[in-house]
Amino acid sequence: MASSESYLQFILGQLGGLEGITSRKMMGEYLLYFRGKGFGGIYDDRLLVKRTPFSAHLSSDGREPLPYPGAKPMFFVKEVDDCAFLKRLVAGMYEELPEPKKR
């Protein structure tokens, strides 16, 4: 099932105070970036973030679904209604994320 544009807009709105949030549509889903670094995505209308020490610390239920077959597990974020939590999560993950690969 592909993710909806309306769910993407909801998540982007929740992260609205962070400068540098972007998204890219990829095969019916959406990849999410903060200041050029990929931190997660929207898969089947669920917000999933990469595994980092910071995201592991804040993960509420420890669920690690696969965004698609063959992918690395990611943390499911159920607190999408909490703007402050989402912003803290993404900002806290930033330093732990790898630099984007140069093309």
PyMOL commands that place a pseudoatom at each C-alpha (Angstrom):
pseudoatom trace, name=CA, resn=MET, resi=1, chain=A, elem=C, hetatm=0, pos=[0.000, 0.000, 0.000]
pseudoatom trace, name=CA, resn=ALA, resi=2, chain=A, elem=C, hetatm=0, pos=[1.410, 3.386, -0.959]
pseudoatom trace, name=CA, resn=SER, resi=3, chain=A, elem=C, hetatm=0, pos=[1.515, 6.264, 1.496]
pseudoatom trace, name=CA, resn=SER, resi=4, chain=A, elem=C, hetatm=0, pos=[-0.807, 9.207, 1.067]
pseudoatom trace, name=CA, resn=GLU, resi=5, chain=A, elem=C, hetatm=0, pos=[0.206, 12.760, 0.230]
pseudoatom trace, name=CA, resn=SER, resi=6, chain=A, elem=C, hetatm=0, pos=[-2.040, 13.944, 3.075]
pseudoatom trace, name=CA, resn=TYR, resi=7, chain=A, elem=C, hetatm=0, pos=[-0.084, 11.906, 5.662]
pseudoatom trace, name=CA, resn=LEU, resi=8, chain=A, elem=C, hetatm=0, pos=[3.175, 13.319, 4.301]
pseudoatom trace, name=CA, resn=GLN, resi=9, chain=A, elem=C, hetatm=0, pos=[1.798, 16.850, 4.634]
pseudoatom trace, name=CA, resn=PHE, resi=10, chain=A, elem=C, hetatm=0, pos=[0.680, 16.085, 8.205]
pseudoatom trace, name=CA, resn=ILE, resi=11, chain=A, elem=C, hetatm=0, pos=[4.178, 14.890, 9.193]
pseudoatom trace, name=CA, resn=LEU, resi=12, chain=A, elem=C, hetatm=0, pos=[5.856, 17.823, 7.449]
pseudoatom trace, name=CA, resn=GLY, resi=13, chain=A, elem=C, hetatm=0, pos=[3.497, 20.153, 9.315]
pseudoatom trace, name=CA, resn=GLN, resi=14, chain=A, elem=C, hetatm=0, pos=[4.414, 18.535, 12.622]
pseudoatom trace, name=CA, resn=LEU, resi=15, chain=A, elem=C, hetatm=0, pos=[8.104, 19.135, 11.819]
pseudoatom trace, name=CA, resn=GLY, resi=16, chain=A, elem=C, hetatm=0, pos=[7.424, 22.652, 10.519]
pseudoatom trace, name=CA, resn=GLY, resi=17, chain=A, elem=C, hetatm=0, pos=[9.663, 24.456, 13.004]
pseudoatom trace, name=CA, resn=LEU, resi=18, chain=A, elem=C, hetatm=0, pos=[12.810, 22.627, 11.886]
pseudoatom trace, name=CA, resn=GLU, resi=19, chain=A, elem=C, hetatm=0, pos=[14.700, 24.369, 9.089]
pseudoatom trace, name=CA, resn=GLY, resi=20, chain=A, elem=C, hetatm=0, pos=[15.840, 22.027, 6.343]
pseudoatom trace, name=CA, resn=ILE, resi=21, chain=A, elem=C, hetatm=0, pos=[13.200, 19.278, 6.359]
pseudoatom trace, name=CA, resn=THR, resi=22, chain=A, elem=C, hetatm=0, pos=[12.658, 17.903, 2.864]
pseudoatom trace, name=CA, resn=SER, resi=23, chain=A, elem=C, hetatm=0, pos=[11.025, 14.855, 1.330]
pseudoatom trace, name=CA, resn=ARG, resi=24, chain=A, elem=C, hetatm=0, pos=[11.358, 12.818, -1.824]
pseudoatom trace, name=CA, resn=LYS, resi=25, chain=A, elem=C, hetatm=0, pos=[8.789, 10.472, -3.289]
pseudoatom trace, name=CA, resn=MET, resi=26, chain=A, elem=C, hetatm=0, pos=[10.166, 7.016, -3.991]
pseudoatom trace, name=CA, resn=MET, resi=27, chain=A, elem=C, hetatm=0, pos=[8.031, 4.157, -5.340]
pseudoatom trace, name=CA, resn=GLY, resi=28, chain=A, elem=C, hetatm=0, pos=[4.839, 5.310, -3.620]
pseudoatom trace, name=CA, resn=GLU, resi=29, chain=A, elem=C, hetatm=0, pos=[6.516, 6.089, -0.303]
pseudoatom trace, name=CA, resn=TYR, resi=30, chain=A, elem=C, hetatm=0, pos=[8.368, 9.172, 0.983]
pseudoatom trace, name=CA, resn=LEU, resi=31, chain=A, elem=C, hetatm=0, pos=[11.960, 9.535, 2.147]
pseudoatom trace, name=CA, resn=LEU, resi=32, chain=A, elem=C, hetatm=0, pos=[12.558, 12.246, 4.746]
pseudoatom trace, name=CA, resn=TYR, resi=33, chain=A, elem=C, hetatm=0, pos=[15.683, 14.378, 5.157]
pseudoatom trace, name=CA, resn=PHE, resi=34, chain=A, elem=C, hetatm=0, pos=[16.934, 16.897, 7.693]
pseudoatom trace, name=CA, resn=ARG, resi=35, chain=A, elem=C, hetatm=0, pos=[19.641, 19.243, 6.402]
pseudoatom trace, name=CA, resn=GLY, resi=36, chain=A, elem=C, hetatm=0, pos=[20.441, 16.765, 3.644]
pseudoatom trace, name=CA, resn=LYS, resi=37, chain=A, elem=C, hetatm=0, pos=[20.731, 13.677, 5.853]
pseudoatom trace, name=CA, resn=GLY, resi=38, chain=A, elem=C, hetatm=0, pos=[18.142, 10.921, 5.508]
pseudoatom trace, name=CA, resn=PHE, resi=39, chain=A, elem=C, hetatm=0, pos=[16.554, 10.225, 8.875]
pseudoatom trace, name=CA, resn=GLY, resi=40, chain=A, elem=C, hetatm=0, pos=[13.573, 8.096, 7.932]
pseudoatom trace, name=CA, resn=GLY, resi=41, chain=A, elem=C, hetatm=0, pos=[10.511, 7.890, 5.811]
pseudoatom trace, name=CA, resn=ILE, resi=42, chain=A, elem=C, hetatm=0, pos=[6.814, 7.368, 5.496]
pseudoatom trace, name=CA, resn=TYR, resi=43, chain=A, elem=C, hetatm=0, pos=[5.945, 3.784, 4.637]
pseudoatom trace, name=CA, resn=ASP, resi=44, chain=A, elem=C, hetatm=0, pos=[2.327, 2.591, 4.475]
pseudoatom trace, name=CA, resn=ASP, resi=45, chain=A, elem=C, hetatm=0, pos=[1.293, 5.813, 6.238]
pseudoatom trace, name=CA, resn=ARG, resi=46, chain=A, elem=C, hetatm=0, pos=[3.632, 5.112, 9.170]
pseudoatom trace, name=CA, resn=LEU, resi=47, chain=A, elem=C, hetatm=0, pos=[6.568, 7.274, 10.220]
pseudoatom trace, name=CA, resn=LEU, resi=48, chain=A, elem=C, hetatm=0, pos=[9.689, 5.131, 10.517]
pseudoatom trace, name=CA, resn=VAL, resi=49, chain=A, elem=C, hetatm=0, pos=[13.110, 6.478, 11.523]
pseudoatom trace, name=CA, resn=LYS, resi=50, chain=A, elem=C, hetatm=0, pos=[16.588, 5.043, 11.229]
pseudoatom trace, name=CA, resn=ARG, resi=51, chain=A, elem=C, hetatm=0, pos=[18.183, 3.250, 14.136]
pseudoatom trace, name=CA, resn=THR, resi=52, chain=A, elem=C, hetatm=0, pos=[20.622, 5.500, 15.990]
pseudoatom trace, name=CA, resn=PRO, resi=53, chain=A, elem=C, hetatm=0, pos=[21.545, 5.591, 19.684]
pseudoatom trace, name=CA, resn=PHE, resi=54, chain=A, elem=C, hetatm=0, pos=[19.326, 8.658, 20.110]
pseudoatom trace, name=CA, resn=SER, resi=55, chain=A, elem=C, hetatm=0, pos=[16.310, 7.161, 18.326]
pseudoatom trace, name=CA, resn=ALA, resi=56, chain=A, elem=C, hetatm=0, pos=[16.759, 3.925, 20.306]
pseudoatom trace, name=CA, resn=HIS, resi=57, chain=A, elem=C, hetatm=0, pos=[16.739, 5.937, 23.526]
pseudoatom trace, name=CA, resn=LEU, resi=58, chain=A, elem=C, hetatm=0, pos=[13.470, 7.671, 22.599]
pseudoatom trace, name=CA, resn=SER, resi=59, chain=A, elem=C, hetatm=0, pos=[11.755, 4.683, 21.010]
pseudoatom trace, name=CA, resn=SER, resi=60, chain=A, elem=C, hetatm=0, pos=[8.651, 4.063, 23.048]
pseudoatom trace, name=CA, resn=ASP, resi=61, chain=A, elem=C, hetatm=0, pos=[7.738, 0.508, 22.215]
pseudoatom trace, name=CA, resn=GLY, resi=62, chain=A, elem=C, hetatm=0, pos=[10.872, -0.814, 20.523]
pseudoatom trace, name=CA, resn=ARG, resi=63, chain=A, elem=C, hetatm=0, pos=[8.991, -2.026, 17.443]
pseudoatom trace, name=CA, resn=GLU, resi=64, chain=A, elem=C, hetatm=0, pos=[11.299, -2.257, 14.455]
pseudoatom trace, name=CA, resn=PRO, resi=65, chain=A, elem=C, hetatm=0, pos=[9.263, -2.969, 11.329]
pseudoatom trace, name=CA, resn=LEU, resi=66, chain=A, elem=C, hetatm=0, pos=[10.825, -3.331, 7.911]
pseudoatom trace, name=CA, resn=PRO, resi=67, chain=A, elem=C, hetatm=0, pos=[9.793, -0.516, 5.580]
pseudoatom trace, name=CA, resn=TYR, resi=68, chain=A, elem=C, hetatm=0, pos=[9.946, -2.980, 2.654]
pseudoatom trace, name=CA, resn=PRO, resi=69, chain=A, elem=C, hetatm=0, pos=[11.310, -6.515, 2.117]
pseudoatom trace, name=CA, resn=GLY, resi=70, chain=A, elem=C, hetatm=0, pos=[15.088, -6.631, 2.352]
pseudoatom trace, name=CA, resn=ALA, resi=71, chain=A, elem=C, hetatm=0, pos=[15.415, -3.277, 4.150]
pseudoatom trace, name=CA, resn=LYS, resi=72, chain=A, elem=C, hetatm=0, pos=[17.074, -2.678, 7.499]
pseudoatom trace, name=CA, resn=PRO, resi=73, chain=A, elem=C, hetatm=0, pos=[14.684, -2.482, 10.455]
pseudoatom trace, name=CA, resn=MET, resi=74, chain=A, elem=C, hetatm=0, pos=[13.616, 1.030, 11.466]
pseudoatom trace, name=CA, resn=PHE, resi=75, chain=A, elem=C, hetatm=0, pos=[11.900, 2.369, 14.567]
pseudoatom trace, name=CA, resn=PHE, resi=76, chain=A, elem=C, hetatm=0, pos=[8.163, 2.991, 14.359]
pseudoatom trace, name=CA, resn=VAL, resi=77, chain=A, elem=C, hetatm=0, pos=[7.217, 6.426, 15.725]
pseudoatom trace, name=CA, resn=LYS, resi=78, chain=A, elem=C, hetatm=0, pos=[3.760, 6.370, 17.236]
pseudoatom trace, name=CA, resn=GLU, resi=79, chain=A, elem=C, hetatm=0, pos=[3.966, 9.845, 18.852]
pseudoatom trace, name=CA, resn=VAL, resi=80, chain=A, elem=C, hetatm=0, pos=[3.254, 11.678, 15.577]
pseudoatom trace, name=CA, resn=ASP, resi=81, chain=A, elem=C, hetatm=0, pos=[0.736, 13.997, 17.281]
pseudoatom trace, name=CA, resn=ASP, resi=82, chain=A, elem=C, hetatm=0, pos=[3.455, 15.386, 19.577]
pseudoatom trace, name=CA, resn=CYS, resi=83, chain=A, elem=C, hetatm=0, pos=[5.270, 18.132, 17.597]
pseudoatom trace, name=CA, resn=ALA, resi=84, chain=A, elem=C, hetatm=0, pos=[7.838, 18.777, 20.311]
pseudoatom trace, name=CA, resn=PHE, resi=85, chain=A, elem=C, hetatm=0, pos=[8.732, 15.081, 20.542]
pseudoatom trace, name=CA, resn=LEU, resi=86, chain=A, elem=C, hetatm=0, pos=[9.125, 14.731, 16.771]
pseudoatom trace, name=CA, resn=LYS, resi=87, chain=A, elem=C, hetatm=0, pos=[11.332, 17.806, 16.515]
pseudoatom trace, name=CA, resn=ARG, resi=88, chain=A, elem=C, hetatm=0, pos=[13.505, 16.643, 19.427]
pseudoatom trace, name=CA, resn=LEU, resi=89, chain=A, elem=C, hetatm=0, pos=[13.797, 13.178, 17.869]
pseudoatom trace, name=CA, resn=VAL, resi=90, chain=A, elem=C, hetatm=0, pos=[14.871, 14.405, 14.434]
pseudoatom trace, name=CA, resn=ALA, resi=91, chain=A, elem=C, hetatm=0, pos=[17.233, 17.102, 15.765]
pseudoatom trace, name=CA, resn=GLY, resi=92, chain=A, elem=C, hetatm=0, pos=[18.793, 14.650, 18.226]
pseudoatom trace, name=CA, resn=MET, resi=93, chain=A, elem=C, hetatm=0, pos=[19.415, 12.066, 15.523]
pseudoatom trace, name=CA, resn=TYR, resi=94, chain=A, elem=C, hetatm=0, pos=[21.128, 14.535, 13.192]
pseudoatom trace, name=CA, resn=GLU, resi=95, chain=A, elem=C, hetatm=0, pos=[24.716, 14.228, 14.476]
pseudoatom trace, name=CA, resn=GLU, resi=96, chain=A, elem=C, hetatm=0, pos=[24.461, 10.424, 14.535]
pseudoatom trace, name=CA, resn=LEU, resi=97, chain=A, elem=C, hetatm=0, pos=[23.342, 10.133, 10.918]
pseudoatom trace, name=CA, resn=PRO, resi=98, chain=A, elem=C, hetatm=0, pos=[25.924, 9.493, 8.196]
pseudoatom trace, name=CA, resn=GLU, resi=99, chain=A, elem=C, hetatm=0, pos=[26.814, 12.224, 5.748]
pseudoatom trace, name=CA, resn=PRO, resi=100, chain=A, elem=C, hetatm=0, pos=[25.037, 11.908, 2.406]
pseudoatom trace, name=CA, resn=LYS, resi=101, chain=A, elem=C, hetatm=0, pos=[27.012, 10.044, -0.232]
pseudoatom trace, name=CA, resn=LYS, resi=102, chain=A, elem=C, hetatm=0, pos=[28.489, 12.278, -2.912]
pseudoatom trace, name=CA, resn=ARG, resi=103, chain=A, elem=C, hetatm=0, pos=[27.262, 11.638, -6.426]
for i in range(1, 103): cmd.bond("trace and resi %d" % i, "trace and resi %d" % (i + 1))
show_as sticks, trace
zoom trace
